[in-house]
Amino acid sequence: MELDNLKYAWRTLAAPPASERSPEEIHALLQKRSGGIVTRMRRNLTGELILIAATYTPAILFYFLDFEGKLSGIAWLFILLLTILAVYFFRKNQLLKAMQCTGCSLYSNLLQQINTLKKYIRFYVWSGTLMIPVMFILSWLIIRQKFPAAPGADLFYQLSGTPWWQHPLTWAVLLIPVTVGIYFINLWYVHRLYGRHIRKLQDLLQEMEEE
Amino acid sequence: MKLVQEHRLLLYKVCRLYCFTEADRQDLFQEIVIQLWRSYPTFRGESKFSTWLYRIALNTAISDLRKQNRRPSTTSTDEIPPSLPDMTWPGEEEQQLQQLYAAINRLSDVEKALVMLYLEDKPYEEMEEIMGINQNNLRVKMNRIREKLRKMTKEATYGIR
């Protein structure tokens, strides 16, 4: 089989009936949801954002309005957390938007996808890990402010002047292993999600570069 | 929409190359149309329209994870059927094309794109613009692919390995 001999047949190959589409059918295709990986990732991100906003908003309102506003500090901490999450979602969305350049050459598009996906993975792992200390610190602030200690409750209190569950050392001891553990869990999870895809893209790029 | 109508055969050929079942072809066709629709405002006419169209179609077909699971593996040749299902091909030329499709199925995604552009009689200059691979490298790759296809056809016809 010689490729050159097949050029004519290839170019004159009639389209199968399935490819015949009226303008209405094409219009209907455009109304459907895209199944592309980046579009799906952006859709999931929007879903997560809506879910978080829907969960936090009632909590914020609750702490502002109930208890005669005495626990409004907690509401402010939730707002702070929500702001951090908004920045997180914004950055993720930015990276997803930059991930594809379908109008670029195949090589440039692959390179862009790999580089952006690597950035995305790094951001995913580090933000997911750093979220843990932030949560710990916020929880510590809430507990410290809102749950006063009973003086002389235990030996720890007598020695340090603070109950153990309010002492920064206790939190630091808990924080380190939890953060390290979360880092590795994030790393494992993100590679489970995107590892295969990134390897496939790298293989394609390598094949294109080979002489 | 008019452009999609005009180039639907080209799009369908891409779908045929990269998808194994009719359902997957329909999905990919839809995805390419959506990508064309989204990217059209960014088309500035710096390259030929057909170059841009090929880029969109091939980028969508190659870099989309969704279809990877549905495609037969390019490395496991045992799983590849000798011909594509749900197609009837009368005539000798069509039979050759059928053989060609069966052989192409055993190529990698990049090689498939190169074969398609070659069969479409695209000059190496345009192939470089679409693929982003320099012309010398493209020529080397095309020679390798031609040899590979020749070998595959021999294997299929005479059982020679």
Interface residues (C-beta under 8 A of the other chain):
Chain A: M1 E2 L3 N5 L6 K7 A9 W10 R11 L13 A15 P16 A18 S19 E20 R21 P23 I26 H27 L29 L30 K32 S34 G35 G36 I37 R40 Q100 C101 T102 G103 C104 S105 L106 Y107 S108 N109 L110 Q113 R196 H197 K200 L201 L204 E207 M208 E211
Chain B: M1 K2 V4 Q5 R8 L9 L11 Y12 K13 E22 R25 Q26 D27 F29 Q30 E31 V33 I34 Q35 W37 S39 T42 F43 W52 R55 I56 L58 N59 T60 I62 S63 D64 L65 R66 Q68 M87 E93 E94 Q96 L97 Q99 L100 A103 S108 D109 V110 A113 V115 Y118 L119 E120 D121 E129 I130 M131 G132 I133 N137 V140 I145 R146 L149 R150 T153
